[in-house]
Amino acid sequence: MKFLKLSILLPAVVAVAACGTKIDKTVDRGIDSKHLSQLQAGIWVDPNGCDHWIIDDGAEGYLSQRLDPYGKPVCSGTAPPNTATGAFKSGSPVPDPI
C-alpha cells in the first residue's frame, strides 16, 4: 500500500516542483545586463548548412535557430558549414575570458 501511495504522490510532487518563476530569456543578466536586441547578432552555419542566430557578449553566448515565417529552418548558404559570420561579438565592453 505504501508503494502505491508513493507512486501516486511522487509524480504530483515532481509536477508541482516544475512550476517555478518564469525567467525572461530575452534579457541578458550578466555583468553588463541589457536586452538582447541591443547586441549585434551574427550567423553560425551548422554542419547541415542551416543558419543559427548567435550573440557573444563576452561572458555568455546565445544561439537560436533561424526560422522562416512557417517555422522551417533557413539554410541560406551564406557561409560554409561550421562557420560563424557577422559582428556577433560587438555590443558589449566585456572581453571574452576564454
C-alpha positions in Angstrom: 0.0 0.0 0.0 2.9 2.4 0.8 4.4 1.8 -2.7 1.0 2.7 -4.3 0.8 5.9 -2.4 4.4 6.8 -3.2 3.9 6.0 -6.9 0.9 8.4 -7.0 2.4 11.1 -4.8 5.9 11.3 -6.5 4.7 12.4 -9.9 2.5 15.0 -8.3 5.4 16.4 -6.3 7.6 16.5 -9.4 4.9 18.3 -11.4 4.4 20.9 -8.8 8.2 21.4 -8.4 8.5 22.3 -12.1 6.1 25.2 -11.5 8.5 28.0 -10.6 9.1 31.6 -11.5 9.4 32.1 -15.2 12.6 33.8 -16.5 12.5 36.3 -19.3 15.2 34.8 -21.7 15.3 37.9 -23.9 17.3 39.8 -21.2 21.0 39.4 -20.6 21.6 39.0 -16.9 25.3 39.1 -17.0 27.9 41.8 -16.0 26.6 44.4 -18.5 22.9 43.4 -18.4 20.8 44.7 -21.3 18.1 43.5 -23.6 19.4 41.1 -26.3 18.0 43.4 -29.0 20.8 45.9 -28.1 23.5 43.3 -29.0 24.7 42.5 -32.5 23.7 39.1 -33.9 25.7 37.0 -36.4 25.0 33.7 -38.1 26.6 30.4 -37.4 26.1 27.7 -40.1 25.7 24.2 -38.7 27.2 21.1 -40.2 23.9 20.6 -42.3 24.3 24.1 -43.8 21.4 25.7 -41.8 21.6 29.1 -40.1 21.5 29.9 -36.4 21.5 33.4 -34.9 24.4 33.8 -32.5 25.4 36.6 -30.0 28.5 36.6 -27.8 28.6 39.3 -25.1 32.0 38.2 -23.8 30.9 36.2 -20.8 27.8 34.5 -22.2 26.7 33.3 -25.6 23.3 32.9 -27.1 22.2 30.7 -30.0 18.8 30.3 -31.7 17.9 28.5 -34.9 17.0 30.9 -37.8 13.5 30.0 -39.0 11.3 31.2 -41.8 7.8 32.5 -41.1 6.4 29.0 -41.4 8.8 27.6 -38.7 11.1 25.8 -41.2 14.9 26.1 -40.9 16.7 28.7 -43.1 19.7 27.3 -44.9 20.8 30.3 -46.9 24.3 29.2 -47.9 25.7 32.5 -46.6 28.9 30.7 -45.4 30.4 27.2 -45.4 29.2 24.7 -42.7 30.7 25.1 -39.2 31.4 28.8 -39.9 30.3 31.9 -38.0 29.9 35.2 -39.8 29.0 38.8 -38.7 29.8 41.1 -35.9 28.3 38.8 -33.2 30.9 39.8 -30.6 30.1 43.5 -30.8 27.8 45.4 -28.5 29.5 44.6 -25.2 32.5 46.1 -23.5 33.2 42.8 -21.7 36.2 41.0 -23.1 35.9 37.2 -23.8 37.5 35.5 -20.8 38.4 32.4 -22.8 
